[in-house]
Amino acid sequence: MADQETTPFSWRARAQSFRYALAGGQVLLMGQHNAWIHAAATVAVVIAGLVFRLRALEWALVALAIGMVWAMEAVNTAIELLADELSLERRPRLGKAKDVAAFGVLAAALAAVGIGLLVFLPRLFT
């Protein structure tokens, strides 16, 4: 393996990486309708958590579920953007890649719903 030159640590470079990440979040929110649904669900769940006074472990589960859905939506969007950059023509393997990425979001969302039910349902019946 060839020697790879590494650049020295830089706070400025780390700050720039956060700016890139926030720009990606803006792309996600401005360009993806499903992200709007996730944003509304996130706000609703956080408000419900405050109303029901969730305990620390419950907040941790809810935060993990929210983060999981947002992360999968971001990966899905990145895959869609890359696939569309490669070709706007219908290409079966690119279509399958997009479908698999979309399934990742669906799986995360269903798991988040399951977590939400486990956390909030008992509070509704006590």
MARMAR-420973 format. One record per residue (C-alpha): z, x, y; residue number from 1. Coordinates in nm, 4 decimals. Last residue first. Example, Ala and Ser with C-alpha at 12.3 -4.5 7.8 and 13.67 -1.06 7.14 Angstrom:
2
0.7140, 1.3670, -0.1060, 2
0.7800, 1.2300, -0.4500, 1
This chain:
126
3.2116, -5.2750, 0.5127, 126
2.8649, -5.3973, 0.4178, 125
2.6544, -5.2393, 0.6930, 124
2.8344, -4.9073, 0.6614, 123
2.7538, -4.8876, 0.2894, 122
2.3855, -4.9346, 0.3754, 121
2.3755, -4.6562, 0.6380, 120
2.4168, -4.3282, 0.4491, 119
2.2589, -4.4082, 0.1143, 118
1.9840, -4.6130, 0.2774, 117
1.9072, -4.3378, 0.5255, 116
1.8947, -4.0792, 0.2486, 115
1.6473, -4.2942, 0.0577, 114
1.4414, -4.3481, 0.3735, 113
1.4384, -3.9716, 0.4264, 112
1.3189, -3.9199, 0.0670, 111
1.0383, -4.1687, 0.1326, 110
0.9457, -3.9860, 0.4539, 109
0.9430, -3.6483, 0.2792, 108
0.7206, -3.7815, -0.0010, 107
0.4861, -3.9443, 0.2522, 106
0.4624, -3.6241, 0.4567, 105
0.3831, -3.4218, 0.1457, 104
0.1301, -3.6868, 0.0432, 103
-0.0509, -3.6220, 0.3717, 102
-0.0722, -3.2530, 0.2814, 101
-0.2191, -3.3441, -0.0591, 100
-0.4728, -3.5750, 0.1053, 99
-0.5748, -3.3098, 0.3581, 98
-0.6266, -3.0550, 0.0808, 97
-0.8253, -3.3138, -0.1175, 96
-1.0497, -3.3780, 0.1810, 95
-1.1038, -3.0051, 0.2261, 94
-1.1955, -2.9858, -0.1423, 93
-1.4372, -3.2785, -0.1189, 92
-1.6221, -3.1715, 0.1964, 91
-1.7161, -3.4488, 0.4341, 90
-1.8641, -3.2723, 0.7340, 89
-1.6322, -3.1796, 1.0210, 88
-1.6087, -2.8285, 0.8822, 87
-1.3834, -2.5257, 0.9076, 86
-1.2159, -2.6396, 1.2290, 85
-1.1547, -2.9811, 1.0742, 84
-0.9779, -2.8146, 0.7813, 83
-0.7650, -2.6062, 1.0174, 82
-0.6681, -2.9089, 1.2251, 81
-0.5866, -3.1153, 0.9150, 80
-0.3796, -2.8323, 0.7665, 79
-0.1861, -2.7894, 1.0914, 78
-0.1268, -3.1650, 1.1127, 77
0.0091, -3.1747, 0.7585, 76
0.2335, -2.8756, 0.8248, 75
0.3702, -3.0422, 1.1392, 74
0.4221, -3.3738, 0.9601, 73
0.6026, -3.1877, 0.6819, 72
0.8349, -3.0182, 0.9299, 71
0.9034, -3.3449, 1.1124, 70
0.9868, -3.5237, 0.7857, 69
1.2155, -3.2450, 0.6649, 68
1.3890, -3.2184, 1.0009, 67
1.4718, -3.5888, 1.0022, 66
1.6011, -3.5744, 0.6438, 65
1.8087, -3.2636, 0.7126, 64
1.9517, -3.4214, 1.0277, 63
2.0427, -3.7374, 0.8347, 62
2.2098, -3.5370, 0.5587, 61
2.4004, -3.3224, 0.8087, 60
2.5002, -3.6285, 1.0092, 59
2.6411, -3.7841, 0.6899, 58
2.8315, -3.4642, 0.6148, 57
2.9783, -3.4582, 0.9664, 56
3.0887, -3.8229, 0.9611, 55
2.8714, -4.0957, 1.1093, 54
3.0079, -4.2982, 1.3961, 53
2.8195, -4.6197, 1.3124, 52
2.6899, -4.6548, 1.6686, 51
2.6183, -4.2820, 1.6983, 50
2.4333, -4.2726, 1.3684, 49
2.2407, -4.5860, 1.4634, 48
2.1337, -4.4165, 1.7880, 47
2.0261, -4.1068, 1.5934, 46
1.8362, -4.3236, 1.3445, 45
1.6550, -4.5179, 1.6173, 44
1.5598, -4.2011, 1.8074, 43
1.4260, -4.0348, 1.4927, 42
1.2383, -4.3503, 1.3898, 41
1.0701, -4.3649, 1.7309, 40
0.9757, -3.9975, 1.7087, 39
0.8478, -4.0361, 1.3518, 38
0.6310, -4.3305, 1.4609, 37
0.5000, -4.1247, 1.7529, 36
0.4298, -3.8403, 1.5104, 35
0.2160, -4.0828, 1.3094, 34
-0.0064, -4.1240, 1.6152, 33
-0.0839, -3.7539, 1.6226, 32
-0.2317, -3.5876, 1.9289, 31
0.0302, -3.5791, 2.2007, 30
0.3347, -3.5426, 1.9762, 29
0.1869, -3.2806, 1.7426, 28
0.0160, -3.0834, 2.0176, 27
0.3457, -3.0870, 2.2101, 26
0.5300, -2.9616, 1.9047, 25
0.2754, -2.6825, 1.8738, 24
0.3357, -2.5903, 2.2377, 23
0.7072, -2.5768, 2.1542, 22
0.6306, -2.3325, 1.8726, 21
0.4172, -2.1165, 2.0997, 20
0.6947, -2.1121, 2.3617, 19
0.9432, -2.0141, 2.0910, 18
0.7167, -1.7240, 1.9907, 17
0.7040, -1.6166, 2.3564, 16
1.0847, -1.5987, 2.3674, 15
1.0794, -1.3753, 2.0592, 14
0.8169, -1.1508, 2.2240, 13
1.0317, -1.1238, 2.5379, 12
1.3372, -1.0447, 2.3288, 11
1.1450, -0.7533, 2.1792, 10
1.1969, -0.5784, 1.8481, 9
0.9777, -0.2729, 1.8041, 8
0.6274, -0.3162, 1.6665, 7
0.5675, -0.2327, 1.3069, 6
0.2892, -0.0090, 1.1851, 5
0.1942, -0.0896, 0.8315, 4
0.1684, 0.2030, 0.5989, 3
-0.0963, 0.1408, 0.3369, 2
0.0000, 0.0000, 0.0000, 1
